[in-house]
């Protein structure tokens, strides 16, 4: 009986380690055109692929919450810029 109880307790202790999910890799995508609703926040240079961001507008949208469509994109852009957003590892 004591052996069975010890075995069950060991299994309970190991369960969280066995349930861990393997991390998936993230694929990098090249932006060709802005997402719908975000044309005002950033522009993609068609020749170089460089992204030009209007930081002042992004800050204003987040502060005033004036554009519901662009708000989540502006929040994410500012979080990445400010180092508050971290990729999953």
C-alpha positions as CSV (number, residue, x, y, z in Angstrom):
1,X,0.0,0.0,0.0
2,X,2.8,2.4,0.9
3,X,4.5,1.6,-2.4
4,X,1.4,2.4,-4.4
5,X,0.9,5.7,-2.6
6,X,4.5,6.6,-3.2
7,X,4.2,5.7,-6.9
8,X,1.0,7.9,-7.3
9,X,2.7,10.8,-5.6
10,X,5.6,10.5,-7.9
11,X,3.3,10.5,-10.9
12,X,1.5,13.6,-9.7
13,X,4.8,15.4,-9.3
14,X,5.9,14.5,-12.8
15,X,2.7,15.3,-14.6
16,X,3.4,19.1,-15.1
17,X,6.7,18.3,-16.7
18,X,5.2,15.8,-19.1
19,X,2.4,18.2,-20.1
20,X,4.8,20.9,-21.5
21,X,4.1,21.8,-25.1
22,X,7.0,22.0,-27.6
23,X,7.5,25.6,-28.9
24,X,6.7,26.2,-32.6
25,X,9.0,28.3,-34.8
26,X,7.7,31.6,-36.2
27,X,7.9,32.3,-39.9
28,X,9.1,35.7,-41.0
29,X,6.8,37.4,-43.5
30,X,7.7,40.2,-45.9
31,X,5.2,43.0,-45.9
32,X,4.2,44.0,-49.4
33,X,1.2,46.3,-48.6
34,X,-0.2,47.7,-45.4
35,X,-3.0,45.9,-43.6
36,X,-6.5,47.3,-44.2
37,X,-7.2,50.2,-41.9
38,X,-3.5,50.8,-41.2
39,X,-2.6,52.8,-44.3
40,X,-2.3,55.9,-42.1
41,X,0.1,54.3,-39.6
42,X,2.8,53.0,-41.8
43,X,3.8,52.9,-45.5
44,X,5.8,50.2,-47.2
45,X,8.4,51.4,-49.8
46,X,7.7,49.2,-52.8
47,X,11.3,49.3,-54.1
48,X,13.3,48.7,-50.8
49,X,10.6,47.1,-48.7
50,X,11.4,49.6,-45.9
51,X,8.5,50.4,-43.5
52,X,8.0,54.0,-42.6
53,X,6.0,54.4,-39.4
54,X,4.2,57.6,-38.3
55,X,5.0,57.3,-34.6
56,X,3.2,60.5,-33.6
57,X,0.0,59.3,-35.2
58,X,0.3,55.9,-33.5
59,X,0.8,57.6,-30.1
60,X,-2.2,59.9,-30.7
61,X,-4.4,57.0,-31.7
62,X,-3.5,55.0,-28.5
63,X,-3.9,58.1,-26.3
64,X,-7.3,59.1,-27.7
65,X,-8.6,55.8,-28.9
66,X,-10.0,57.7,-31.8
67,X,-9.6,55.0,-34.5
68,X,-11.0,51.6,-33.5
69,X,-9.7,49.9,-36.6
70,X,-6.1,51.1,-36.2
71,X,-6.0,51.0,-32.4
72,X,-4.8,47.4,-31.9
73,X,-2.1,47.8,-34.6
74,X,-0.9,51.1,-33.0
75,X,-0.8,49.5,-29.5
76,X,1.2,46.6,-30.8
77,X,3.6,48.9,-32.7
78,X,4.2,51.1,-29.6
79,X,4.7,48.0,-27.3
80,X,7.3,46.6,-29.7
81,X,9.1,50.0,-29.9
82,X,9.0,50.5,-26.1
83,X,10.2,47.0,-25.4
84,X,7.0,46.0,-23.5
85,X,6.2,43.2,-25.9
86,X,8.3,40.1,-25.9
87,X,8.2,37.2,-28.4
88,X,7.3,33.8,-27.1
89,X,10.3,31.5,-26.8
